[in-house]
Amino acid sequence: MQSSEKLTLGMDTSGSPLLLTAQKGGKIFSVRRKGVKQEKLLFPALEALLHKAGAQMEDIGRIFIIRGPGRFTGIRISLTFASMMQFLNKTQVRGATMFEVLRRQAEKSRAFATWQKENPQGALAVVLHAFREEYFLQIFDGEQKGPAWLSREELLSRLSGYGKPLFLAGSDKDGQPLAGLVGPHYTFAAEKDCFVRPATLLEMAQEDAWSQNALEPLYLKPARFELVQPK
């Protein structure tokens, strides 16, 4: 029997662990699955989440996805699922980048508010580990330069040469703190603000501003086949 109450679903399939979260009746339900085979993990995880929430697929009234950066296949899975639900179920879709989600969490923290008062000319930067010795970076300073895909050396050079105080959020390989990567010369967000929280996805899902470009992926790093030079 279909529930009369619509469900809000939050999805992060951009990397490991896969995160699905839902809100119904004021309660938040979440499921996490480790691994990079998101194409195999998604539907069993979704089935488990819907069972927890006492809901069915048709009950999903709104979806919020992280549209990148991250694993190419993982990003495509969220986009395809959300697009399918939008077409078949008239589900509303919202989406943001991982940079924007972690920015939201960091900027709402007391630590950032204190730092900003002391460093009014400074900026918040989000650093994400991409693959091996590669990283994603976005600095939110109002200059609209956009995110970048960088080597470790390029990342360290970009940060050290910025010239203004930086407040850093994000993580290194295997979720390790950024301090071990970039050194102690910055102010760092609390660990809880450096990883996606279910409540953040569900909160942003309620904001219409995130409907713009919701299904536009942010890959940054080209897929492997795009890196192959034609003979």
C-alpha positions as CSV (number, residue, x, y, z in Angstrom):
1,M,0.0,0.0,0.0
2,Q,1.4,3.4,-1.0
3,S,2.0,5.9,1.8
4,S,0.2,9.2,1.6
5,E,3.3,11.1,2.9
6,K,6.0,12.0,0.5
7,L,9.6,11.2,1.2
8,T,12.7,13.4,0.8
9,L,15.7,11.4,-0.4
10,G,19.3,12.5,-0.2
11,M,22.0,10.7,-2.2
12,D,25.8,10.8,-2.3
13,T,27.1,8.2,-4.7
14,S,30.2,10.2,-5.7
15,G,32.6,7.9,-3.8
16,S,32.9,5.5,-0.8
17,P,30.9,5.2,1.3
18,L,27.7,5.5,-0.6
19,L,25.2,7.5,1.5
20,L,21.5,7.4,1.2
21,T,19.3,9.3,3.6
22,A,15.6,10.0,3.9
23,Q,13.3,12.1,6.0
24,K,9.7,11.2,6.8
25,G,7.5,12.3,9.6
26,G,10.3,14.4,11.1
27,K,12.6,11.4,11.4
28,I,15.9,10.9,9.5
29,F,16.9,7.4,8.3
30,S,20.3,6.7,6.7
31,V,22.1,3.8,5.0
32,R,25.9,3.7,4.2
33,R,27.7,1.2,2.1
34,K,31.4,1.0,1.6
35,G,32.9,0.3,-1.8
36,V,33.3,1.9,-5.2
37,K,30.9,-0.3,-7.1
38,Q,28.0,2.1,-6.6
39,E,26.2,0.6,-9.5
40,K,25.9,-2.6,-7.5
41,L,25.3,-1.0,-4.1
42,L,22.6,1.6,-4.9
43,F,19.4,-0.4,-5.2
44,P,20.0,-2.9,-2.3
45,A,20.9,0.2,-0.2
46,L,17.8,2.0,-1.4
47,E,15.6,-1.0,-0.6
48,A,17.0,-1.1,2.9
49,L,16.4,2.6,3.4
50,L,12.8,2.5,2.2
51,H,12.2,-0.5,4.5
52,K,13.5,1.5,7.4
53,A,11.3,4.4,6.6
54,G,8.3,2.3,5.8
55,A,8.0,3.7,2.3
56,Q,8.0,2.7,-1.3
57,M,9.7,4.1,-4.4
58,E,6.6,5.9,-5.4
59,D,6.6,7.8,-2.1
60,I,9.8,9.7,-3.1
61,G,8.6,13.3,-3.7
62,R,12.0,15.1,-3.7
63,I,15.6,14.0,-4.3
64,F,18.8,15.8,-3.5
65,I,22.0,14.6,-5.1
66,I,25.6,15.4,-5.0
67,R,26.5,16.0,-8.6
68,G,30.3,15.8,-8.3
69,P,33.2,15.7,-8.3
70,G,34.1,12.1,-7.7
71,R,34.0,8.8,-9.4
72,F,32.6,9.1,-12.9
73,T,30.3,6.1,-12.7
74,G,29.1,7.0,-9.2
75,I,28.1,10.5,-10.3
76,R,26.3,9.2,-13.3
77,I,24.3,6.8,-11.2
78,S,22.7,9.5,-9.0
79,L,22.1,11.7,-12.1
80,T,20.4,8.9,-14.0
81,F,18.3,7.7,-11.0
82,A,17.1,11.3,-10.3
83,S,16.4,12.0,-13.9
84,M,14.4,8.8,-14.2
85,M,12.4,9.6,-11.0
86,Q,11.7,13.1,-12.3
87,F,10.3,11.8,-15.5
88,L,8.4,8.8,-14.2
89,N,7.3,9.9,-10.8
90,K,7.3,13.7,-11.2
91,T,9.8,13.8,-8.4
92,Q,11.4,17.2,-7.7
93,V,15.2,17.2,-8.0
94,R,17.7,19.4,-6.2
95,G,21.5,19.1,-6.5
96,A,24.8,20.6,-5.4
97,T,28.5,19.9,-5.6
98,M,30.5,18.3,-2.8
99,F,32.2,21.7,-2.5
100,E,28.9,23.4,-1.9
101,V,27.7,20.9,0.7
102,L,30.9,21.0,2.7
103,R,31.0,24.8,2.4
104,R,27.5,24.9,3.9
105,Q,28.5,22.7,6.9
106,A,31.7,24.7,7.5
107,E,30.1,28.1,7.3
108,K,27.4,27.2,9.8
109,S,30.0,26.2,12.4
110,R,31.0,28.4,15.4
111,A,34.6,27.9,14.5
112,F,34.2,29.5,11.1
113,A,32.2,32.4,12.5
114,T,35.0,33.1,15.0
115,W,37.7,32.7,12.4
116,Q,35.9,35.0,10.0
117,K,35.7,37.8,12.5
118,E,39.4,37.6,13.0
119,N,40.2,37.2,9.3
120,P,37.6,39.3,7.3
121,Q,39.7,39.2,4.2
122,G,40.2,35.4,4.3
123,A,38.3,32.7,2.4
124,L,37.0,29.3,2.8
125,A,38.5,26.5,0.7
126,V,37.3,22.9,0.2
127,V,40.0,20.3,-0.6
128,L,38.9,16.8,-1.7
129,H,41.1,13.8,-2.5
130,A,40.5,12.6,-6.0
131,F,42.8,9.7,-6.9
132,R,46.3,8.7,-5.9
133,E,48.3,12.1,-5.7
134,E,45.5,14.2,-7.3
135,Y,43.1,16.6,-5.6
136,F,40.0,18.8,-6.2
137,L,40.0,22.3,-4.9
138,Q,37.6,25.2,-4.7
139,I,38.2,28.5,-3.0
140,F,35.1,30.5,-2.2
141,D,36.3,34.1,-2.3
142,G,33.7,35.7,-4.6
143,E,36.0,35.7,-7.6
144,Q,34.0,32.9,-9.3
145,K,37.1,31.0,-10.6
146,G,35.5,27.7,-10.1
147,P,36.9,24.4,-8.9
148,A,40.1,22.8,-10.1
149,W,41.7,19.3,-10.6
150,L,45.3,19.5,-9.3
151,S,48.3,17.3,-8.6
152,R,49.5,17.3,-5.0
153,E,52.3,19.7,-5.9
154,E,49.9,22.1,-7.7
155,L,47.5,22.0,-4.8
156,L,50.2,22.9,-2.2
157,S,51.5,25.7,-4.5
158,R,48.0,27.1,-5.0
159,L,47.2,27.2,-1.3
160,S,50.6,28.5,-0.1
161,G,50.5,31.2,-2.8
162,Y,47.0,32.4,-2.2
163,G,48.2,35.3,-0.1
164,K,45.2,35.5,2.3
165,P,44.2,33.5,5.3
166,L,42.4,30.2,4.4
167,F,39.9,28.2,6.4
168,L,40.1,24.6,5.0
169,A,37.4,21.9,4.9
170,G,37.6,18.5,3.4
171,S,39.9,15.5,3.8
172,D,42.9,13.7,2.4
173,K,43.2,10.0,1.3
174,D,41.1,7.5,3.3
175,G,39.5,10.4,5.1
176,Q,42.6,11.6,6.8
177,P,42.8,15.2,8.1
178,L,44.1,17.8,5.8
179,A,46.7,19.0,8.2
180,G,48.9,16.0,7.4
181,L,48.8,17.0,3.7
182,V,49.1,20.8,3.7
183,G,50.8,21.5,7.0
184,P,49.7,23.5,10.1
185,H,49.6,27.0,8.5
186,Y,45.9,27.1,8.1
187,T,42.7,26.9,10.1
188,F,40.8,23.7,9.7
189,A,37.1,22.8,10.0
190,A,36.0,20.3,12.6
191,E,36.1,16.7,11.5
192,K,32.3,16.5,11.6
193,D,32.1,19.3,9.1
194,C,34.5,17.7,6.6
195,F,32.2,14.8,5.7
196,V,28.7,14.8,4.4
197,R,26.0,14.7,7.1
198,P,22.6,13.4,6.2
199,A,20.9,16.3,7.8
200,T,22.7,18.7,5.5
201,L,21.5,16.9,2.3
202,L,17.9,16.9,3.6
203,E,18.1,20.6,4.6
204,M,19.4,21.7,1.2
205,A,16.8,19.5,-0.5
206,Q,14.1,21.9,0.8
207,E,15.7,25.0,-0.9
208,D,14.5,25.8,-4.4
209,A,17.8,27.5,-5.3
210,W,19.4,24.0,-5.7
211,S,17.0,23.1,-8.5
212,Q,19.1,25.1,-11.0
213,N,21.5,22.8,-12.8
214,A,20.5,20.0,-10.5
215,L,21.2,17.4,-13.1
216,E,24.4,18.9,-14.5
217,P,27.4,16.7,-13.5
218,L,30.7,18.2,-12.2
219,Y,33.4,15.7,-13.2
220,L,36.5,17.9,-13.2
221,K,38.7,14.8,-13.9
222,P,38.0,13.4,-17.4
223,A,36.9,9.7,-17.7
224,R,39.6,7.3,-18.5
225,F,38.5,7.0,-22.2
226,E,38.7,10.8,-22.5
227,L,42.4,10.7,-21.6
228,V,43.3,8.3,-24.4
229,Q,45.0,10.1,-27.2
230,P,43.7,9.1,-30.7
231,K,46.3,7.3,-32.8
